[in-house]
Amino acid sequence: MPTIAIGADDAAIELKNVLVAFLRDRQISVTDYTGGQEGETYPDVAFQVASAIKKEKHQRGILLCGTGIGMSIVANKVPGIRAALCHDTYSAQRARKSNDAQIITLGARVIGPELAKSIIEAWLESEFDGGRSAPKVAKIDYYEQQQSAK
C-alpha cells in the first residue's frame, strides 16, 4: 500500500480524523499536513501536500476542505500533480485508472464519513491502467510543460 499524505482545513478536521483512523486501521502509513499555525489556510495545506508528493515523500495524497474544490485547485497548481475532486466511488476509481491522479480531494460539507471511507477505499484499490489513457495523460503533461516554459 502507498504512503499517504493527508491535509485538511478547519471545515474538514473531523472527517480528516475519521479517515486517518480508517487508514491506520488498514496498516497504511499516513502523514498529516493539517496546519495549526496561525494564518495557515487551505491553500497552504494543499500546496504542502502536493509538493511532498511531487518530491516523492508519499505516493498519494488526500485533501479535505468544505467542498474539496479549493484544495483541488491549489494542488493542481503544482507541476506534475493531478488532483481530482471525487464524491463517488466511480469517479475515484477513474481518477486513478484513467487519469493517474495522485491526489484525491473531498468535501466534508458534501459527503459523510462512511461515503468518504468508501471513496478512499475505491481510490486506493485502483491503479493507473495506462492503455488508451496513457496518451491522454501524456498530453496533459505536455500541455503543462508548455505552460511552464512560458
N, C-alpha and C positions, 0 to 999 in steps of 0.2 A: 504494500500500500504506500501511496505517496505521503510525503510530509506536507502538512497543511499550514498555511499562514491564514490567520483569521483577524478580522478587524471590524469594529462597529462604531457607530456614533451613539449619542445619548438616546436616540429613539429606538435603538435596537440592542441595548445591553442585555435585556432579559432573554431575547432569542439567541443572542450570541452565547450566553451562559448555557442554555439548553443544548446548543449544537456542540460546544466544547465538550460537555459531559457525554453526549451521544458519540462523538468521535473517539474520545478516550476510552469509552466502554468497549469500543471495537479495536482497541490497541493501536490507534492511529496517532502518530506524533503531531501535536498541534502547538504552534507558537502564536500567542495572542499579541497583536499590534494595536489593540484598542488603546486610544490615548487617555491620558489622565492629566495631561499638562494643560494649564490654563491657556485659553486661546486656541487650542488644537481643535480642529473641526474635521468633518468627514473628508474634505479634500486631502488633508494631511495624512489621515489614516489610509485612505485608498492609495495615495502615492507611495507611502512606505511599503505597503503590501505588494503592490505591483513592482516596485523597484527590487524588493527582496526576491521576487520570483524571477525577474529578469537576470539578477545576479546568481540565480540557481541555488539560493539558500533553501528554497522549498520548491516542490514540483507544482503545487496548486494552491489557490487561494480562495477564500470565501469572504465576501464583503457584505455588510449589512447596514442599512440605514432605514429610514421610514418607508421609502418606496423602492430602494435599490437603484434608482435612476442616477442620482448624483454620483454614487460610488462607481457605477459603470462608466459614466462619462470620464471621470478622473482617471480611472485605471487604464482606460483606452488611450490616454494621452502619453503613456509610457511606451516608447517604441518597442515593438516585438511582443507586446502584450495584447491578448484577445480576451476581453471580459464580456460575459453575456448575462443579461438580466433574465432570470428564469423564475416563473411562478407556477410551473407544472413539470411533471417528470419527463414528458416527451421532449419539451424544449431543452431540458437539462441534458438528456441523452444526446440530442442533436448538436448541442453546443460543443460537446466533446467529439462525437463521432464525425460530424461534418465540418466543424469549424476549428477544432483543436483548441478550444478555449481553455486557458489555464486558470482563469478566474470566473467564479460564478457570483452574481450579486442577487440579493434577495431583499424584499421589502417587509420589514417587521409589522408595518401597518396594513399590509396587503394580504399576507398569509399567516397562518397559525403555526405553532411549533411542530405539530405532527406532520403537516404537509411539508414543512421545511425539512424535516428529517427524511421524508420520502424523496424529496427533490435532491438532497445532498447524496443520499444513497444511490440514486439512479445516476447521478453525475460521476460519482466515484467509481461505479462499476463499468463505466463507459470509457472507451479508448478511441483515439483518432483512427478511423478506418483507412485513411488515405484514399486509394481508389479514385473514383470520379471527383471526390472533394479535394484531392491533393493539388491539382492545378488551380483550383479556385482559391485555396489558402495561399498558394504561391503568388497568385495575382494580388491578393490583399497585401502580402509582404512587399511585392514590387511597388505598388502604389504608395505604401508607407515610406519606402526608401526614396521614392521620387520626391515626396513632400519634405523629407528630412534633408535632401540635397539642396533645397532652395534657400 
